[in-house]
């Protein structure tokens, strides 16, 4: 079984803080086997992480978090960026055409661009997997709802820290029974449902640090655009 972090953001994301080296260092220090950097509508940092991962004893998984017309979708295994703003179904087609799998993160959290409020259950069930544990939680209700949905529809389940700062990496991981110790082997196992979820709530002080830093970075970038 491999311990895999499938949902992280680098400084290339509009609300991320750290370069990929910091994310990789944290992943290695907490004993992970593989890491996916999934920046918002960007892929360059993820590809950089894939190249650097072996230096940290890790498997790098390319990917990104796409802002579809319905909300967010993780594209894991793609090496070319999928455009933002496309319908949910077309986004999934693009992901599959690029050799990746589509995992829907925090589907029932509307405040974080979850897709469930904007598509039917039948359409949501066409995803390859559902993120059923996101460590950035308040009550856990949305996670439980995601788990029930995945179970009812026979969909593979994943977890993710949704880390926007390095300290958050490894809070929620997916244990993957992969035939091969490679990105492809991991994603094949995820798509086949050979996963189990290990997660804990991100400590409040780390969540506060991430939220405060993200707000500051958004303000600074907005000011930079005006100047």
N, C-alpha and C positions, 0 to 999 in steps of 0.2 A: 504494500500500500504506500502510495506517495502522498505527502502532505502538500497541498497546492493552494496558493493564494491567487484567486481569479479576478480580483476587482481592486485595482489601485490606480492612483493618479499621480503624475509627476508635475513638475513646474510648467510643463507645456500646456496643461489644462488651465483654464482661466481661473480656477479656484484651487489649484495645487500649489505646493510650496517647494518641494525638494527635487533635486536632480535624480536621475535614475540610479546613480551609484549609491545614494543614500538608501533608496528603497531596496536595492539588492543587498546592501550590507545588513540592513535590518532583517530581511528575509533569511539570510544565512545565519544571523545571530540567534534567531528564534527557532532554528532547526527545520525550516521549510525545505522542500525538494524542488519546487518550481514556483515561478512568479509570472503573472501577466500584468503588464502595465497597460491600462485601458483608459487613455486620456479622452476627454470630451472632443469628439470630432477631429481628432489628430492622431497620427500614427507614427510619426518620426521618432519620438522618444521611446516608443515601444520596440521599434526595430533596433534602436540603439541598445536597449536593455537585453534583447535577444542575443546580440553579439557579445555583450559583456558578461552575461550570466554564467558561462562556464568558468570565468575567472573567480567567481564566488562559490563554485561548486553547485550551481543551480541550473535548472532547465528553464530557458526563457520561452515564453509563449507569446507570440505576437497578437495584438488585438487593439481594440478601441471601443469606446462607448459612444454610440451613434444617437444623435437627437433626431428621432423620426417625427413624422407629423403627429403621431400618437403619444410619443414619449421616448424614454431611453431603452436602448437594446445594446447588449454587449456582443460584439463580433469577435470571436476568438478563433485564431488560426489564419486570419486574413493578413496579407502583406501589402495591400494597397487600400487606401482610404475609401470608405463608402460615403457618398455625399450625405449631408444632413438634409432634413426636411422632406424626405420621401415618405410615401405611405408605408405603414408597418409591413404589409405583405411584400411590397417591392423591395424594401430593405432586406427582408429575409432572403429573397431571391438573390439579391446582390451578394449577400454574405455567402450563400451556398455556391454561387458562381465563382467566388474568390477562394473556395476551398475551406471555408470556415464553418463554424456552428454558431447558432444564435441563442444566447442565453438572456432571458428577460430579468433584469435586476429590479428589486423593490417594486413589483408590479402594482401593488395595492396602496402605494404611498403617493397620492396625487401631488402633495407638496414638493415631492422630489421627482416629478415628471414620470411617475409610474403610468404604464400604458393602459391598465385595466379600465380606467374611467372612460376611455375613448375608443375601445374596440370590444367586440363581442367575446364571450368566453370561448366560442368555437375558434375564432381567429387567434386568440391568445394561446390556445392549445396547439397551434401549428408551430410554436417555438420548439427548439431542440431540447431546451432545459429551462427550468425556473430557479432563480435564486430565492431559496426559501428561508435563508438566514442572512440578514444584513446586520452587521454589528452596530451600526449607527441607529439604535432604536431607543424609543422612549418607553412604550408599554409592551412592545412585542406583538401587538395585535395584528399588524400588517404581515409580520413574518409568519404567524400562525395561519393566517388566511392564505398566504402563498403556499404554505406546506399542504394545507387541505386541498387547494386547487390542484397542485402537482400530483398528489396521491389519487384524487378522484379521476384525473385524466391520464394516469399512468406515465407521467413525465419525469425524466431524470431531475434530481435535485442537486443544487449547488449552494455554497455559502461564499460570502465575500466580505472583506473588511471595509470596502468602499473607502480605502485610506487616501486621504488628501495630504497627509504629512507622514513622514517615515515611521513615527512612533506607533501609528495605527496598523501597520502591516502585520499580519498574522493574528489579528483578533478573531477572525472567522475564516476557517479554512475548509477546503473540500478534500476528503480522503478519497483517493482514486486508485482503483485496482487496475492498473495499466499493464498490458502485456509487454510493452516496450517503454523503456525510460527515455522518452522523447516527447516533444510537444505533440506530435501526431498521435503517439500512443496514448497520451493523456486525454486528448480531445476525443479520440475514438471511444475510450472507456467512459467519458462523460456522456457522450451521445447514446451509449448503450445502457446507461443507468447504473454503471458499476461505481457508485459513489456513496459516501456517507458524509454527514454534515457535522462539523465540530465548530462551535461558536460560543463566544461570550460577549456581553455588552462592552462596547468601548467605554473605558472609565470616563466619568463626566469631565474631569479636568483636561483630558486629552481632547475630547469632543469640543470643549469650550475653546481650547487653544486653536483647534482646526477652524472652528466657525469664526472666531475673531480674526484670525489671520486671513481667512478667505475674504471676509468683508473688507479688510484693509487693502488687500491686493486688488479687489474689484474697484474700489474707490480710486486707487492710484492709477490703474489702467484707464479708467474713465477720464481722469484728469489728463493723462498723457494723450488720449485721443483728442481732447479739446485743444491742447496746446500745439 
